Amino acid sequence: MIEAGQNELQVLRLSPNDLFRWHASCCGSPVCNTLPRLSLGFVGVGLEPERRQDWDRTLGPFYTHANTTGAKHGGGAPAKDVRFGAAGMQMIRRMAMYALVGQSAKSTLRDALGQPIAPVRVLSLEERRAAQAALF
């Protein structure tokens, strides 16, 4: 549930078919990632390695590490992906279960018509290239 700040939410897509990357427009802080089809019960959250103990208490123990090749190593970032395939199968199973029992329809990130509750902006090819060049 979003308790405050919904008016600050925005969605960025790196391409027309990419994930929805939710962030706060006021400061650019990432919030979460979702699949473009919001009826599927999936929300990905990026976690800072130095706050892992806090997250373990709140969310439970870590099951997998994914997309570690793009992480800035050092400072506690995982060195490699762990149990990524098993986690993917677990996500698919849970999404199917949520869909079967009607839980996916309760997403607070979509409106009554199934659309995102925040404006969506897709980066142009030029913007993507500029962002990639800035990273490497």
Phi and psi in degrees as GROMACS dihedral restraints (atoms count N, CA, C in turn):
[ dihedral_restraints ]
;  ai    aj    ak    al  type     phi  dphi    fc
    3     4     5     6     1   -93.8    20    10
    4     5     6     7     1   115.0    20    10
    6     7     8     9     1   -89.9    20    10
    7     8     9    10     1   -30.7    20    10
    9    10    11    12     1  -157.9    20    10
   10    11    12    13     1   155.0    20    10
   12    13    14    15     1    85.5    20    10
   13    14    15    16     1    10.8    20    10
   15    16    17    18     1   -57.2    20    10
   16    17    18    19     1   -32.4    20    10
   18    19    20    21     1   -67.8    20    10
   19    20    21    22     1   -14.6    20    10
   21    22    23    24     1   -92.6    20    10
   22    23    24    25     1    -7.7    20    10
   24    25    26    27     1   -72.3    20    10
   25    26    27    28     1   140.3    20    10
   27    28    29    30     1  -141.1    20    10
   28    29    30    31     1   159.0    20    10
   30    31    32    33     1  -121.3    20    10
   31    32    33    34     1   133.9    20    10
   33    34    35    36     1  -118.6    20    10
   34    35    36    37     1   136.7    20    10
   36    37    38    39     1  -122.6    20    10
   37    38    39    40     1   133.5    20    10
   39    40    41    42     1   -74.2    20    10
   40    41    42    43     1   -23.7    20    10
   42    43    44    45     1  -152.2    20    10
   43    44    45    46     1   168.9    20    10
   45    46    47    48     1   -59.7    20    10
   46    47    48    49     1   -22.3    20    10
   48    49    50    51     1  -111.4    20    10
   49    50    51    52     1    12.8    20    10
   51    52    53    54     1   -83.5    20    10
   52    53    54    55     1   173.0    20    10
   54    55    56    57     1   -57.2    20    10
   55    56    57    58     1   160.8    20    10
   57    58    59    60     1   -88.5    20    10
   58    59    60    61     1   118.8    20    10
   60    61    62    63     1  -105.8    20    10
   61    62    63    64     1    99.3    20    10
   63    64    65    66     1   -79.9    20    10
   64    65    66    67     1   136.5    20    10
   66    67    68    69     1  -150.7    20    10
   67    68    69    70     1   164.9    20    10
   69    70    71    72     1   -86.4    20    10
   70    71    72    73     1   124.4    20    10
   72    73    74    75     1   -69.2    20    10
   73    74    75    76     1   -25.0    20    10
   75    76    77    78     1   -70.2    20    10
   76    77    78    79     1   -34.3    20    10
   78    79    80    81     1  -133.9    20    10
   79    80    81    82     1    -5.5    20    10
   81    82    83    84     1    80.4    20    10
   82    83    84    85     1     4.7    20    10
   84    85    86    87     1   -64.0    20    10
   85    86    87    88     1   131.4    20    10
   87    88    89    90     1   -68.8    20    10
   88    89    90    91     1   143.3    20    10
   90    91    92    93     1  -108.4    20    10
   91    92    93    94     1   -56.1    20    10
   93    94    95    96     1  -169.8    20    10
   94    95    96    97     1   172.5    20    10
   96    97    98    99     1  -120.5    20    10
   97    98    99   100     1   142.6    20    10
   99   100   101   102     1  -132.7    20    10
  100   101   102   103     1   163.4    20    10
  102   103   104   105     1   -73.9    20    10
  103   104   105   106     1   152.8    20    10
  105   106   107   108     1   -60.2    20    10
  106   107   108   109     1   -29.5    20    10
  108   109   110   111     1   -87.6    20    10
  109   110   111   112     1    93.9    20    10
  111   112   113   114     1   -68.2    20    10
  112   113   114   115     1   -11.9    20    10
  114   115   116   117     1   -73.6    20    10
  115   116   117   118     1   -13.6    20    10
  117   118   119   120     1   -84.7    20    10
  118   119   120   121     1   129.4    20    10
  120   121   122   123     1   -78.4    20    10
  121   122   123   124     1    72.4    20    10
  123   124   125   126     1  -135.1    20    10
  124   125   126   127     1   129.8    20    10
  126   127   128   129     1  -136.8    20    10
  127   128   129   130     1   122.8    20    10
  129   130   131   132     1  -101.4    20    10
  130   131   132   133     1   135.6    20    10
  132   133   134   135     1  -123.6    20    10
  133   134   135   136     1   126.9    20    10
  135   136   137   138     1   -83.5    20    10
  136   137   138   139     1   131.8    20    10
  138   139   140   141     1  -117.8    20    10
  139   140   141   142     1   138.8    20    10
  141   142   143   144     1   -77.1    20    10
  142   143   144   145     1   128.1    20    10
  144   145   146   147     1   -57.0    20    10
  145   146   147   148     1   -35.4    20    10
  147   148   149   150     1   -69.8    20    10
  148   149   150   151     1   -13.8    20    10
  150   151   152   153     1  -106.9    20    10
  151   152   153   154     1    17.9    20    10
  153   154   155   156     1   -56.6    20    10
  154   155   156   157     1   -41.5    20    10
  156   157   158   159     1   -60.5    20    10
  157   158   159   160     1   -41.7    20    10
  159   160   161   162     1   -60.5    20    10
  160   161   162   163     1   -44.5    20    10
  162   163   164   165     1   -67.9    20    10
  163   164   165   166     1   -37.3    20    10
  165   166   167   168     1   -58.2    20    10
  166   167   168   169     1   -42.3    20    10
  168   169   170   171     1   -67.3    20    10
  169   170   171   172     1   -37.9    20    10
  171   172   173   174     1   -81.1    20    10
  172   173   174   175     1   -47.2    20    10
  174   175   176   177     1  -102.5    20    10
  175   176   177   178     1   -12.5    20    10
  177   178   179   180     1    98.9    20    10
  178   179   180   181     1   177.1    20    10
  180   181   182   183     1   -66.3    20    10
  181   182   183   184     1   150.6    20    10
  183   184   185   186     1   -70.3    20    10
  184   185   186   187     1   138.3    20    10
  186   187   188   189     1  -104.6    20    10
  187   188   189   190     1   -36.1    20    10
  189   190   191   192     1  -146.1    20    10
  190   191   192   193     1   159.4    20    10
  192   193   194   195     1  -122.7    20    10
  193   194   195   196     1   130.8    20    10
  195   196   197   198     1  -133.2    20    10
  196   197   198   199     1   155.0    20    10
  198   199   200   201     1    57.5    20    10
  199   200   201   202     1    37.8    20    10
  201   202   203   204     1   -74.6    20    10
  202   203   204   205     1   -18.6    20    10
  204   205   206   207     1   -64.5    20    10
  205   206   207   208     1   -26.1    20    10
  207   208   209   210     1   -92.5    20    10
  208   209   210   211     1    -3.8    20    10
  210   211   212   213     1   -77.4    20    10
  211   212   213   214     1   149.0    20    10
  213   214   215   216     1   -77.9    20    10
  214   215   216   217     1   113.6    20    10
  216   217   218   219     1   -78.1    20    10
  217   218   219   220     1   155.8    20    10
  219   220   221   222     1    96.8    20    10
  220   221   222   223     1   159.6    20    10
  222   223   224   225     1    68.9    20    10
  223   224   225   226     1    19.0    20    10
  225   226   227   228     1    97.5    20    10
  226   227   228   229     1    -0.1    20    10
  228   229   230   231     1   -65.7    20    10
  229   230   231   232     1   140.3    20    10
  231   232   233   234     1   -62.8    20    10
  232   233   234   235     1   146.1    20    10
  234   235   236   237     1   -81.6    20    10
  235   236   237   238     1   -25.5    20    10
  237   238   239   240     1  -154.1    20    10
  238   239   240   241     1   163.5    20    10
  240   241   242   243     1   -66.0    20    10
  241   242   243   244     1   143.9    20    10
  243   244   245   246     1  -131.6    20    10
  244   245   246   247     1   126.4    20    10
  246   247   248   249     1    51.8    20    10
  247   248   249   250     1    36.9    20    10
  249   250   251   252     1   -66.3    20    10
  250   251   252   253     1   -43.1    20    10
  252   253   254   255     1   -62.5    20    10
  253   254   255   256     1   -44.6    20    10
  255   256   257   258     1   -64.1    20    10
  256   257   258   259     1   -38.7    20    10
  258   259   260   261     1   -65.1    20    10
  259   260   261   262     1   -39.6    20    10
  261   262   263   264     1   -60.4    20    10
  262   263   264   265     1   -43.9    20    10
  264   265   266   267     1   -65.4    20    10
  265   266   267   268     1   -39.2    20    10
  267   268   269   270     1   -62.8    20    10
  268   269   270   271     1   -41.8    20    10
  270   271   272   273     1   -63.3    20    10
  271   272   273   274     1   -43.9    20    10
  273   274   275   276     1   -61.7    20    10
  274   275   276   277     1   -43.5    20    10
  276   277   278   279     1   -61.8    20    10
  277   278   279   280     1   -45.7    20    10
  279   280   281   282     1   -67.2    20    10
  280   281   282   283     1   -40.2    20    10
  282   283   284   285     1   -61.4    20    10
  283   284   285   286     1   -40.5    20    10
  285   286   287   288     1   -64.6    20    10
  286   287   288   289     1   -43.5    20    10
  288   289   290   291     1   -62.9    20    10
  289   290   291   292     1   -44.8    20    10
  291   292   293   294     1   -61.9    20    10
  292   293   294   295     1   -38.6    20    10
  294   295   296   297     1   -65.9    20    10
  295   296   297   298     1   -42.2    20    10
  297   298   299   300     1   -63.4    20    10
  298   299   300   301     1   -35.6    20    10
  300   301   302   303     1   -97.0    20    10
  301   302   303   304     1     4.7    20    10
  303   304   305   306     1    81.7    20    10
  304   305   306   307     1    10.8    20    10
  306   307   308   309     1   -72.1    20    10
  307   308   309   310     1   -29.7    20    10
  309   310   311   312     1   -61.7    20    10
  310   311   312   313     1   -29.3    20    10
  312   313   314   315     1   -68.6    20    10
  313   314   315   316     1   -12.0    20    10
  315   316   317   318     1   -91.9    20    10
  316   317   318   319     1    13.8    20    10
  318   319   320   321     1   -60.8    20    10
  319   320   321   322     1   131.4    20    10
  321   322   323   324     1   -84.5    20    10
  322   323   324   325     1    -0.7    20    10
  324   325   326   327     1   -94.5    20    10
  325   326   327   328     1     0.7    20    10
  327   328   329   330     1  -130.6    20    10
  328   329   330   331     1   152.8    20    10
  330   331   332   333     1   -86.9    20    10
  331   332   333   334     1  -173.5    20    10
  333   334   335   336     1   -62.3    20    10
  334   335   336   337     1   -23.7    20    10
  336   337   338   339     1   -92.2    20    10
  337   338   339   340     1     1.3    20    10
  339   340   341   342     1    87.0    20    10
  340   341   342   343     1     7.7    20    10
  342   343   344   345     1   -91.7    20    10
  343   344   345   346     1   155.7    20    10
  345   346   347   348     1   -59.0    20    10
  346   347   348   349     1   144.9    20    10
  348   349   350   351     1   -79.8    20    10
  349   350   351   352     1    -0.4    20    10
  351   352   353   354     1  -129.1    20    10
  352   353   354   355     1   156.6    20    10
  354   355   356   357     1   -64.5    20    10
  355   356   357   358     1   142.8    20    10
  357   358   359   360     1  -111.1    20    10
  358   359   360   361     1   131.1    20    10
  360   361   362   363     1  -125.0    20    10
  361   362   363   364     1   131.6    20    10
  363   364   365   366     1  -103.0    20    10
  364   365   366   367     1   126.8    20    10
  366   367   368   369     1   -65.3    20    10
  367   368   369   370     1   142.5    20    10
  369   370   371   372     1   -75.6    20    10
  370   371   372   373     1   165.9    20    10
  372   373   374   375     1   -58.4    20    10
  373   374   375   376     1   -40.7    20    10
  375   376   377   378     1   -63.8    20    10
  376   377   378   379     1   -41.6    20    10
  378   379   380   381     1   -64.7    20    10
  379   380   381   382     1   -40.0    20    10
  381   382   383   384     1   -63.1    20    10
  382   383   384   385     1   -45.1    20    10
  384   385   386   387     1   -63.0    20    10
  385   386   387   388     1   -41.1    20    10
  387   388   389   390     1   -64.7    20    10
  388   389   390   391     1   -40.8    20    10
  390   391   392   393     1   -65.6    20    10
  391   392   393   394     1   -41.3    20    10
  393   394   395   396     1   -64.8    20    10
  394   395   396   397     1   -41.2    20    10
  396   397   398   399     1   -64.4    20    10
  397   398   399   400     1   -34.9    20    10
  399   400   401   402     1   -69.2    20    10
  400   401   402   403     1   -28.0    20    10
  402   403   404   405     1   -80.2    20    10
  403   404   405   406     1   -31.7    20    10
